[in-house]
Structures are given as C-alpha cells and as structure tokens.
C-alpha cells in the first residue's frame, strides 16, 4: 500500500470512532493486532482492543487529527482525543502510531500523559491545584 492508502485507513478508523460506529472501526484492526496505550501494558488481538475500550467506559469519541504523516507503512498522528466516559468529557492530547499492513491496523500505539485522563481539582482564587 502506498502512503495515501495507509493514511486513509487511519482516517477511516478515526471517522468511525467519531461517528459511534465502533464495530466498523474495530473491523479495520487486524485480528492479531497489538494495542498499546503507553505507559500501560499492551494488549493483543482485535477483541482485546474492543474489551479495553469498553472497559474504559468510552461512550462517545470526538477525536481531532492535528497532523498526520506516513512512512514505510507507519502512520503518525498528533491528535486530541476527546472521549465521553459516563457524563464527563475528557480531552487527551497525544501522539499516535498506526502500523498498516494489508489495509488493516496491525499496531496501534498512543503516547500520552495519564494525568490528562483524571479530573482536575476545582480550585478557588489563591489555591493551587496539586495536580499541576
């Protein structure tokens, strides 16, 4: 596959997630894929990816790709992943790596700060948030 086709796979994946078409998104992931949210442990297999996302309680996605590039079958994305968990939206700035083979995602790795997934402490003027 050439770079435009590999980028298109990732763009289709993100679009499906954003439209709540999770099954369509999962179908773009290889059956034996690796999914790694760094710094957490990786999981292996399409079903494990689906289970991980479901276990996280993700109800909705609004992911924005700021930049995207491809070389040698690897697509890099700079994104902000906005996810709804329960009634709360979380914005996660991250860098993502997708390795594409045969039109499928065989490796999906996101690098992010886990502190971004935790709610910030509400502060009043003069107080400091301990998470900063």
N, CA and C of each residue as an Amber inpcrd file, in Angstrom:
protein
   396
   0.8400000  -1.1840000   0.0000000   0.0000000   0.0000000   0.0000000
   0.8800000   1.2390000   0.0000000   0.4330000   2.2500000  -0.6690000
   1.2000000   3.4940000  -0.6560000   0.7110000   4.3870000   0.4850000
   1.4470000   5.4610000   0.7400000   1.1940000   6.2840000   1.9220000
  -0.2130000   6.8500000   1.9850000  -0.7780000   7.2940000   0.8590000
  -2.1330000   7.8540000   0.8790000  -3.1470000   6.8050000   1.3270000
  -2.9760000   5.5650000   0.8880000  -3.8940000   4.4950000   1.2820000
  -3.7590000   4.1800000   2.7720000  -2.5320000   4.1870000   3.2840000
  -2.3170000   3.9250000   4.7120000  -2.9260000   5.0340000   5.5650000
  -2.7460000   6.2730000   5.1400000  -3.3530000   7.4000000   5.8530000
  -4.8730000   7.2760000   5.8160000  -5.4170000   6.8610000   4.6910000
  -6.8670000   6.7140000   4.5590000  -7.4240000   5.6800000   5.5460000
  -6.6770000   4.6040000   5.8020000  -7.1180000   3.5990000   6.7780000
  -7.2770000   4.2510000   8.1450000  -6.2840000   5.0320000   8.5530000
  -6.3290000   5.6940000   9.8660000  -7.4510000   6.7270000   9.9010000
  -7.6120000   7.4780000   8.8320000  -8.6870000   8.4690000   8.7930000
 -10.0650000   7.8060000   8.8580000 -10.2280000   6.6540000   8.1930000
 -11.4950000   5.9150000   8.2740000 -11.7410000   5.3990000   9.6950000
 -10.6680000   4.9270000  10.3300000 -10.7690000   4.4350000  11.7000000
 -11.2350000   5.5550000  12.6430000 -10.5770000   6.7060000  12.5580000
 -10.9280000   7.8440000  13.4170000 -12.3600000   8.3030000  13.1230000
 -12.7300000   8.3920000  11.8450000 -14.0830000   8.8170000  11.4840000
 -15.1240000   7.8500000  12.0530000 -14.8690000   6.5540000  11.9640000
 -15.8120000   5.5620000  12.5010000 -15.9480000   5.7190000  14.0180000
 -14.8350000   5.9000000  14.7090000 -14.8980000   6.1110000  16.1630000
 -15.7090000   7.3630000  16.4800000 -15.4740000   8.4330000  15.7220000
 -16.1770000   9.6940000  15.9650000 -17.6740000   9.6010000  15.6950000
 -18.0750000   8.7010000  14.8060000 -19.4980000   8.5450000  14.4800000
 -20.1640000   7.4590000  15.3320000 -19.4340000   6.9220000  16.2810000
 -20.0020000   5.8840000  17.1410000 -20.1460000   4.5530000  16.4440000
 -19.5040000   4.3970000  15.2910000 -19.5470000   3.1440000  14.5290000
 -18.3730000   2.2700000  14.9780000 -18.4150000   1.8790000  16.2520000
 -17.2870000   1.1550000  16.8430000 -17.0120000  -0.1600000  16.1240000
 -18.0420000  -0.8910000  15.7370000 -17.8300000  -2.1650000  15.0390000
 -17.1010000  -1.9380000  13.7140000 -17.4650000  -0.8640000  13.0080000
 -16.7850000  -0.5160000  11.7550000 -15.3120000  -0.1840000  12.0230000
 -15.0560000   0.5410000  13.0990000 -13.6740000   0.8790000  13.4660000
 -12.8950000  -0.3830000  13.8180000 -13.4970000  -1.2530000  14.6510000
 -12.8000000  -2.4770000  15.0550000 -12.4980000  -3.3710000  13.8610000
 -13.3400000  -3.3410000  12.8320000 -13.1220000  -4.1690000  11.6450000
 -11.8530000  -3.7550000  10.8970000 -11.3620000  -2.5320000  11.1240000
 -10.1190000  -2.0710000  10.4890000  -8.8770000  -2.5310000  11.2460000
  -9.0850000  -3.1510000  12.4030000  -7.9790000  -3.6380000  13.2290000
  -7.7670000  -5.1200000  12.9400000  -6.5240000  -5.5020000  12.7030000
  -6.2120000  -6.9070000  12.4200000  -6.5820000  -7.7830000  13.6170000
  -6.9740000  -9.0120000  13.3260000  -7.3810000  -9.9540000  14.3750000
  -6.2820000 -10.1390000  15.4130000  -5.0220000 -10.0890000  14.9980000
  -3.8940000 -10.3080000  15.9140000  -3.1240000  -9.0220000  16.2130000
  -3.7840000  -7.8720000  16.1160000  -3.1270000  -6.5760000  16.3120000
  -2.6220000  -6.3910000  17.7410000  -1.6700000  -5.4790000  17.8630000
  -1.2000000  -5.0330000  19.1750000  -1.7270000  -3.6210000  19.4000000
  -2.2510000  -3.3740000  20.6020000  -2.7570000  -2.0500000  21.0070000
  -2.0330000  -1.6760000  22.2880000  -1.3870000  -0.5090000  22.2610000
  -0.5730000  -0.1140000  23.4090000  -0.8120000   1.3490000  23.7520000
  -1.4670000   1.5810000  24.8710000  -1.5920000   2.9200000  25.4260000
  -0.4210000   3.1000000  26.3720000   0.6360000   3.7070000  25.8760000
   1.8500000   3.8970000  26.6650000   1.5370000   4.9500000  27.7270000
   1.7370000   4.7060000  28.9680000   2.6620000   3.7730000  29.6020000
   2.0390000   2.4710000  30.1230000   0.7910000   2.1620000  29.7850000
   0.1580000   0.9370000  30.2640000   0.6210000  -0.2640000  29.4470000
   0.3230000  -1.4430000  29.9200000   0.7310000  -2.6720000  29.2360000
  -0.0450000  -2.8320000  27.9260000   0.6000000  -3.3740000  26.9020000
  -0.0980000  -3.6100000  25.6330000  -1.0880000  -4.7630000  25.7510000
  -2.0660000  -4.7670000  24.8280000  -2.9790000  -5.8980000  24.7000000
  -2.8720000  -6.4070000  23.2700000  -3.2730000  -7.6440000  23.0690000
  -3.0840000  -8.2800000  21.7680000  -4.3920000  -8.8680000  21.2670000
  -4.7170000  -8.5310000  20.0270000  -5.9030000  -9.0540000  19.3780000
  -7.0200000  -8.0340000  19.2980000  -7.7820000  -8.1200000  18.2050000
  -8.9040000  -7.1970000  17.9780000  -9.8720000  -7.2030000  19.1570000
 -10.2040000  -8.3960000  19.6440000 -11.1620000  -8.4890000  20.7550000
 -10.6130000  -7.8070000  22.0050000  -9.3130000  -7.9340000  22.2560000
  -8.7040000  -7.2810000  23.4220000  -8.7620000  -5.7600000  23.2940000
  -8.6140000  -5.2580000  22.0740000  -8.7400000  -3.8120000  21.8410000
 -10.1580000  -3.3760000  22.1930000 -11.1300000  -4.0770000  21.6580000
 -12.5270000  -3.7480000  21.9230000 -12.8160000  -3.8280000  23.4250000
 -12.3660000  -4.8840000  24.0750000 -12.5970000  -5.0480000  25.5120000
 -11.9700000  -3.9100000  26.3100000 -10.7750000  -3.4850000  25.9140000
 -10.0840000  -2.4060000  26.6200000 -10.8700000  -1.1030000  26.5180000
 -11.3480000  -0.7920000  25.3280000 -12.1130000   0.4440000  25.1310000
 -13.4390000   0.3710000  25.8870000 -14.0940000  -0.7680000  25.8420000
 -15.3550000  -0.9280000  26.5670000 -15.1300000  -0.8500000  28.0760000
 -14.0640000  -1.4910000  28.5620000 -13.7530000  -1.4770000  29.9960000
 -13.4690000  -0.0620000  30.4860000 -12.9240000   0.7860000  29.6170000
 -12.6450000   2.1770000  29.9770000 -13.9390000   2.9870000  30.0710000
 -15.0330000   2.4300000  29.5850000 -16.3270000   3.1020000  29.6780000
 -16.5420000   4.1980000  28.6490000 -15.8300000   4.1140000  27.5290000
 -15.9590000   5.1380000  26.4920000 -17.3330000   5.0250000  25.8370000
 -18.1110000   6.1330000  25.9160000 -19.4460000   6.1700000  25.3190000
 -19.4440000   6.8560000  23.9650000 -18.5870000   7.8590000  23.8310000
 -18.5520000   8.6930000  22.6280000 -17.1370000   9.1800000  22.4010000
 -16.8000000   9.4480000  21.1340000 -15.4800000   9.9710000  20.7810000
 -15.6250000  11.2040000  19.9000000 -14.7190000  12.1180000  20.0720000
 -14.5960000  13.2740000  19.1890000 -13.0950000  13.5360000  19.0560000
 -12.4600000  12.7470000  18.2000000 -11.0100000  12.8340000  18.0370000
 -10.6890000  13.8120000  16.9170000  -9.6970000  14.6460000  17.1650000
  -9.2410000  15.6040000  16.1630000  -7.8100000  15.2570000  15.7750000
  -7.5830000  15.0730000  14.4860000  -6.2210000  14.8680000  13.9840000
  -5.6690000  16.2420000  13.6200000  -4.6060000  16.6470000  14.3010000
  -3.9750000  17.9390000  14.0150000  -2.9450000  17.8130000  12.8920000
  -2.1830000  16.7030000  12.9290000  -1.1690000  16.4360000  11.9070000
  -1.1280000  14.9350000  11.6670000  -0.8190000  14.5750000  10.4200000
  -0.7310000  13.1590000  10.0660000   0.3770000  12.9940000   9.0330000
   1.1630000  11.9310000   9.1790000   2.2760000  11.6590000   8.2550000
   2.4570000  10.1470000   8.1570000   3.0380000   9.7080000   7.0540000
   3.2480000   8.2730000   6.8280000   4.6130000   8.0250000   6.2280000
   5.2550000   6.9540000   6.6640000   6.5000000   6.4630000   6.0640000
   6.5780000   4.9660000   6.3300000   6.8940000   4.2150000   5.2900000
   7.1410000   2.7720000   5.4150000   6.0210000   2.0100000   6.1210000
   4.7800000   2.3710000   5.8380000   3.6540000   1.6520000   6.4240000
   3.2740000   2.0870000   7.8220000   3.9320000   3.1130000   8.3450000
   3.6380000   3.6260000   9.6850000   3.0280000   5.0180000   9.5520000
   1.8480000   5.1850000  10.1510000   1.1530000   6.4680000  10.1290000
   1.2680000   7.0880000  11.5150000   1.7660000   8.3150000  11.5560000
   1.8920000   9.0570000  12.8180000   0.8080000  10.1260000  12.8690000
   0.1790000  10.2590000  14.0320000  -0.8460000  11.2760000  14.2040000
  -0.5720000  12.0850000  15.4630000  -0.7320000  13.3870000  15.3480000
  -0.8160000  14.2450000  16.5260000  -2.3030000  14.5210000  16.6680000
  -2.8730000  14.1270000  17.8210000  -4.3220000  14.2200000  17.9860000
  -4.6900000  14.7980000  19.3420000  -5.9330000  15.2270000  19.4140000
  -6.5920000  15.4290000  20.6940000  -7.7690000  14.4770000  20.6840000
  -7.7390000  13.5060000  21.5830000  -8.8310000  12.5530000  21.6930000
  -9.7600000  13.0400000  22.7860000 -10.9530000  13.4330000  22.3770000
 -11.9810000  13.8440000  23.3240000 -12.9140000  12.6590000  23.4540000
 -13.0220000  12.1260000  24.6740000 -13.8670000  10.9570000  24.8950000
 -14.8730000  11.2670000  26.0060000 -16.0460000  10.6740000  25.8710000
 -17.0520000  10.8040000  26.9320000 -17.1020000   9.4910000  27.6850000
 -16.8880000   9.6120000  28.9890000 -16.9750000   8.4780000  29.8970000
 -18.0780000   8.8300000  30.8850000 -19.1760000   8.1000000  30.8220000
 -20.3340000   8.4800000  31.6340000 -20.8560000   9.8150000  31.1320000
 -20.9540000  10.7700000  32.0110000 -21.4190000  12.1150000  31.6350000
 -20.2640000  13.0990000  31.4970000 -19.0410000  12.6370000  31.6420000
 -17.8740000  13.5210000  31.6550000 -17.0680000  13.3890000  30.3670000
 -16.6940000  14.5320000  29.7830000 -15.8170000  14.5650000  28.6130000
 -14.3860000  14.7610000  29.0900000 -13.4570000  14.0340000  28.4690000
 -12.0340000  14.1320000  28.7960000 -11.2870000  14.4390000  27.5050000
 -10.4340000  15.4510000  27.5110000  -9.5960000  15.7980000  26.3620000
  -8.1900000  15.2950000  26.6250000  -7.6760000  14.4860000  25.7110000
  -6.3570000  13.8870000  25.8890000  -5.4770000  14.2300000  24.6980000
  -4.5000000  15.1370000  24.8780000  -3.5430000  15.3810000  23.7980000
  -2.5900000  14.1830000  23.7100000  -2.3190000  13.7220000  22.4840000
  -1.4630000  12.5430000  22.3540000  -0.8050000  12.4690000  20.9890000
   0.1580000  11.5840000  20.9010000   0.7910000  11.1880000  19.6450000
   0.4420000   9.7220000  19.4290000  -0.0160000   9.4260000  18.2200000
  -0.4040000   8.0630000  17.9110000   0.4200000   7.4870000  16.7700000
   0.6190000   6.1750000  16.8280000   1.3380000   5.4450000  15.7880000
   0.4540000   4.2880000  15.3480000   0.2560000   4.1820000  14.0530000
  -0.5160000   3.0830000  13.4860000   0.3410000   2.4110000  12.4190000
   0.6000000   1.1240000  12.5830000   1.2880000   0.3750000  11.5290000
   0.2080000  -0.3280000  10.7160000   0.2770000  -0.1300000   9.4070000
  -0.7360000  -0.6640000   8.4980000  -0.1070000  -1.7640000   7.6440000
  -0.8120000  -2.8820000   7.5170000  -0.3870000  -3.9780000   6.6360000
  -1.6440000  -4.5880000   6.0300000  -1.6560000  -4.7060000   4.7150000
  -2.7960000  -5.3020000   4.0380000  -4.0940000  -4.5470000   4.2680000
  -4.0070000  -3.2410000   4.4770000  -5.1970000  -2.4250000   4.6760000
  -5.7750000  -2.4880000   6.0740000  -5.0470000  -3.1300000   7.0090000
  -5.5120000  -3.2490000   8.3920000  -4.5020000  -2.6340000   9.3480000
  -4.9910000  -2.2250000  10.4960000  -4.1260000  -1.7230000  11.5680000
  -3.5780000  -2.9370000  12.3160000  -2.2630000  -3.1310000  12.2480000
  -1.6430000  -4.2690000  12.9330000  -0.9740000  -3.8390000  14.2460000
  -0.7370000  -2.5410000  14.3880000  -0.1840000  -1.9860000  15.6210000
  -0.7850000  -0.6030000  15.8150000  -1.3140000  -0.3680000  17.0170000
  -1.8540000   0.9440000  17.3790000  -1.2390000   1.3020000  18.7180000
  -0.4810000   2.3660000  18.7270000   0.2070000   2.7910000  19.9500000
  -0.0460000   4.2830000  20.1640000  -0.5350000   4.6560000  21.3360000
  -0.7500000   6.0540000  21.6870000   0.1390000   6.4220000  22.8740000
   0.8130000   7.5510000  22.7400000   1.6700000   8.0910000  23.8020000
   0.9680000   9.3060000  24.3910000   0.7130000   9.2720000  25.6930000
   0.0070000  10.3790000  26.3340000   0.3700000  10.4280000  27.8060000
   0.0010000  11.5320000  28.4440000   0.2110000  11.7030000  29.8760000
  -1.0280000  11.1730000  30.5920000  -0.9060000  10.0990000  31.3800000
  -2.0760000   9.5440000  32.0540000  -2.7740000  10.5470000  32.9770000
  -2.0460000  11.5390000  33.4690000  -2.6760000  12.5500000  34.3270000
  -3.7670000  13.3050000  33.5710000  -3.6800000  13.3410000  32.2510000
  -4.6900000  14.0370000  31.4430000  -6.0450000  13.3450000  31.5000000
  -6.0800000  12.0910000  31.9350000  -7.3380000  11.3540000  31.9860000
  -8.0580000  11.5000000  33.3200000  -7.4320000  12.1730000  34.2730000
  -8.0320000  12.3460000  35.5960000  -8.6250000  13.7400000  35.7310000
  -9.7760000  13.8440000  36.4040000 -10.3780000  15.1760000  36.5600000
  -9.4730000  16.0720000  37.3990000  -9.4250000  17.3220000  37.0320000
  -8.6320000  18.2900000  37.7760000  -9.3990000  18.7210000  39.0240000
  -8.6680000  19.0200000  40.0600000  -9.2840000  19.5190000  41.2800000
  -9.7600000  20.9400000  41.0480000 -10.9800000  21.2240000  41.4660000
 -11.5210000  22.5720000  41.3500000 -10.8290000  23.4430000  42.3910000
 -10.3820000  24.5780000  41.9690000  -9.6820000  25.4760000  42.8950000
 -10.3650000  26.8310000  42.9210000 -10.1120000  27.5540000  43.9880000
 -10.5840000  28.9280000  44.0870000  -9.3760000  29.8220000  44.0020000
  -9.6070000  31.1040000  43.8060000  -8.5060000  32.0520000  43.6730000
  -7.5980000  31.9560000  44.8930000  -6.3070000  31.8540000  44.6440000
  -5.3130000  31.7940000  45.7200000  -4.9240000  30.3780000  46.0920000
  -5.7530000  29.3760000  45.7100000  -5.3990000  27.9960000  45.9890000
  -4.6920000  27.4140000  44.7650000  -3.9060000  26.3790000  44.9760000
  -3.1790000  25.7490000  43.8770000  -3.6420000  24.3100000  43.7360000
  -3.8250000  23.9130000  42.5440000  -4.2070000  22.5430000  42.2110000
  -2.9730000  21.6610000  42.3710000  -3.0820000  20.6290000  43.1860000
  -1.9410000  19.7370000  43.4430000  -1.5340000  18.9380000  42.2190000
  -2.3960000  18.8760000  41.1990000  -2.0540000  18.0910000  40.0130000
  -1.2290000  18.8860000  39.0130000  -1.0320000  20.1600000  39.2520000
  -0.2620000  20.9650000  38.2870000   1.1930000  20.8480000  38.5360000
